[in-house]
Amino acid sequence: MMKFALSAVLTLGAAMSQASGLIQPIEPYTSPTPAKVELGKMLFFDPRLSKSGFISCNSCHNLSMGGSDNMPTSIGHDWQLGPINSPTVLNSGFNIAQFWDGRAETLQEQAGGPIANPGEMASTHTLALDVLRSIPGYRQAFAEVYGKDSIDIDQVTDAIAEFERTLVTPDSPFDRYLRGDKNAISAQAKAGYELFQSTGCVACHNGPALGGTSFQKMGVVKAYETDSKIAGRSAVTGNEIDRFKFKVPTLRNVELTYPYFHDGAVWDLAEAVNLMAELQLGHEFKAEETEQMVAFLKSLTGKQPDFKLPILPPSTVETPRPNPN
């Protein structure tokens, strides 16, 4: 039965890869509300949304590090070590849902989570709103964007989400190749792309972001050995069949977003390639094939978000905070 299922996956992957359109180039996102984007950018970088006043969204989704933090699991409030690897925020607007287990359906829903998570920013929505309301620059910015004198959490998360939608990485060598520039990637990368299709990787890693479009079990052919206690999608659905299923991560900019997998257990891209082939496909790459796959994956690194760090509105009064300990 397992061999049959694996054969079906490989056949499906190969067939779909031939039906052009399975993988598309990344397109830039132009927001219809630039002022909202600027407000969301300020909020994304503002550590005052956290209980300690030291942690921002950018702390775990660092835009100078591929939108992640290059840690196996992130460090949160009071130096707590989180339970799971921080997924990249780049191209996250293409995801079917947010977080590894998909518990947030939208970017806006996701944006509110870390603020109130005791292991991350450890604040509350009430406290975060009190901080923002105490800052004249924010009161003015929110009024200009939303046309209201009040600030609420839906506005905060809406603005952050709109900024995050702009964090796409177009114009990678592979994008140029897809658009017809046959010299945009090397012969080695082209061979890797052929392997990517023929071995069935494309069955899960597809769409503009080459991932993020489905939930799949980690360890289809062979069980994945990990110390992580994260249950995966089953924690959301309550269905045992969803245990160890995770949102398929994007492969865009994957050379920048090490360490890999939900537990951040693998630091080397070649090792990650070989392990995925073994666990998910029951396939073993030759050394030359691994190099070809890595060359292809590196061709997916696109233009990183180009922006200046925002000038955050200054506080005019000392904002009262609870003891961070």
N, C-alpha and C positions, 0 to 999 in steps of 0.2 A: 504493500500500500504506500509506504514512504517513497519507494523508488518511483512508483507511478505518479505520486504527487509532485515529486521533484522534477520528473520528466515533463509534467504538465506546465510547471512554472517556467522551465527553460524554453519549452515550445512557445508558450504564451509570450515570454519576453522577446524571443527572436521574431515572432510574428508581428508583435506590436511595434518593434523597433523599425520594421520595414515600412510601416504605415505612417509616413512622415507626419510630424506634428506632435509626436509623443514627448519630445523635448523641444522647447522653444527658447529663443534668446530672451534674456532679461531685458525688459523695457524700463526706462526711467519713469518715475512717478512724479507727475506735476500736480501739486495740490491746488484745488480751487480756492483755498483759504490760506494764503501765505502767512498772514498774521497769526493764525492758529498754530501753524507749524513753528513759528518763532516762539510762541508761548510754550508749546510742548517741548521745544528744545531746552528752554530755561528750566522747566520742571524736571526734565530728564537728567540734567546735570546738577540739580540743586540738592545738596545734602541736608538741607533744613527740613525736608519731608521725612527724615528719619528721626527716631527718638534721640539718638546721640548727637545728631547734627553733623555726622561725618560720612554717612553712607548715602550714595545717590544711585539712581538706576544705572548710571555709567560705571559704577563700582564693579558690578558683576557682568555688565554687557558693554565692556570698554570698546569704544569705537576706534581706538588706535590699535586694537588687538583682535581684529576680525569680528568685533561685536560680542566677544566672550571675555573670559578672564584668564584663560590658560592655566586654570587650576583644576585638579581632579574633581573637587567639589568646592563651592564658593564659601567664602568667609563672611559671616553676617554679624549681627549685633553682638557686642561683648565677646568678639572673637570666636563665636560659635562656628563650627564647621558644618556646613550644610550636608544634606543626605544625597545630593544628586548634582551632576555636572550642569553647568550653566550653558544652555543652548544659545547659539548666536542670535542676536536681534536683527542682523542683516538679512534682508529678504524675507523677514518673518510675516510680512503681509500676504505671502503666497501660501502660508500654512493652512491646512484644513482646520486646525485648532491650535491652541497655545499650551505650553508646558509639555513635558515628555509624555504625560498621560492624557493630554488633551482636555484637562478639566476646565479650561477657559475656552469658550467658543470663539471669542474675538480678541483682537489686540486691546480694545478698551477694557474688557473684563480682566484680562491679564494684568493690565497696568495697575489695577487697584490691589492686587494680591500682595506683592512684596511690601508695600507700605505698612500693612497691618500684620504681616507675618512676624511672630515673635523671634524667629530665627533669622530673619533678614533685616528689614529696616526697623522693625519692632515698635513702630508708632501705632497710632490709631487714625482712622479717617477724620475723626473729630479733632484730634490734636493737630494733624497736618493742615486741616482747613483753618484752624485758629491761627497757625503760624502764617499762612498765606494771607489771611485777612488782616493781619497786623502789619503787613508790608504795603505801603502806598503804591509802589510800582506794580505790584501784582494786582491790586484792586483796580488800577487803571487799565492794565493789560486785559484782564478778564472782562471788564466793562466794554472795552473796545471790540473784543472778539465776540462776546455773547450778548451784548446789549442789555446786560443786567447789572445791578449794583451788588448783587450777592454772588458768592462763590460756593459751588457745591462740588461734591466728589465726582459727579458725572461729567462736569466741565473739565475737571483736572484730568481724569482718565481719557476723555475724548481728545484733549489737546496732546497728551503724551502719545496716544495712538496715532494721531495724524502726523506727528513728527516721525514716528517709527515707520510709517508707510513710505516715507521718503528715503529710507535707508536701504536702497537697492544698489546693487553693484553691477551695472551694465558694462558692455564693451570688453568682456574678457576675450582672450585669444580664441576660445572655443565659440563664443558668440559670433565673432567675425568669421570664423570657419563656417558656422551654420548659415551665415548670410551670403556665402559664396566665395570668400577669400580662402582658397585652398592652401595658401602659403602661411596662413595665420598660426597654424600649429605644426609641430614637427612630425616627421614620419613615425617617430616613436609614439607620440601622442595619438596619431591617427590609428595606429595598431592597437593602442590601449582602448580607444573608443570602440573599435570593432569587437574587442574582447568584452567590453562592458555590455554590448548588445548581445553577442552570441552566447555568453555564459548566463544571461538572465538577470544581471544587476538592474537593468532598465525596467524590469517588471515592478520594482518598488521605488527606484530612484528615477522619477520622471517628472514632467511638468517643467515650468520655467526655472524652478529652484532645484531641480533634480532631487526631489524629496519633499517631505512635508505634506504629501497628499493622501497618506494612508497610515494605518497602525498595523504593525507586523510583529510577530513573536521574535524575540531575541533568542535564537537557537532553534531553527526549524529542523535541521538534519541532526545536529549534535547539540547537546545541552551546553549553555554558556556557564562557565564556572566563575562565580563572583562572590565577594563578601557582602555586596550590597543587599539590603533587605527591602529595597523598593519593589513593590508588587506590579507596577505598571498600570495598564489600562483598567485592570480589574478593580483597582481602588476607586475608580469612577463609576464603572458600570455595575459592580457587585457580582459580575459573572466570572466564575472560575476559569472559563475558557479564555478569558482575556488576560490571565496572569502572564506576566513577562512580555506582554505586548506593549510596544512603545511607538510613538510617532516616528516615522522614518525621518531621520535628520536630513537637512539639505546638504548637498555636496558642494554647493557654491562656496568658494574661498576656504575649502576644507584644509588646505595646507597651513592656514593661519589659525585654525580653531582647535588645535590639540590641547589637551589630551582627548581621546575619542571615547565614544559610547556614553551611555547614561551614567556610568560609574567613573568615567574618566580614567579607566585602567590602562589604556594603551597610548603611549606618547608618539610612537613612530608610525607614519602613514603607511609604509610598506607592510608593517606588521598588522595594521588594522585591515588592510586590503586582504591579506592572506587569511586572517582570522574570519572575516566575513564570508569569504569564499568557502571556507571549511564549514562554518556553522550554519550558514543559510542555504548554501547550494551543494554542499558535499563535493566541492571542487578543489583541486590543488593546482595552483599556478606554478609554472616553472619560473626560475629566477628572472629570465628575460621577460616573461609575461608580466611579472610583478612590476618590473621597471617600466614597462609600457603602460600599465594601469596607473601608476603613480604619475607618469608624465602627462597622461590624459587628465587626471584629477587636478594637477597643478595648472592646467590650461583653463580651469574653471574660475581662477582668481580674477575678479573683475575690478573695475575702478571703485576704489573705496570712497565712502561719503566725503565730500569736500565741503567743509564748513569751518567757520571760525567759532571758537568757544564763546558761548553767550556771556554777556555781562549781566550778572544776576542783580535783580533789584535789591538795594541795600535795606537792611532793617533800620528803622528809626528808633526802636525801643528794644530793650533786652527781652527776648522772648522767653517766658518761663518754661522750663522743661523739668520733667520728673527726673529723679536720680537714675542715670542709665544703668546702674547696677541693681 
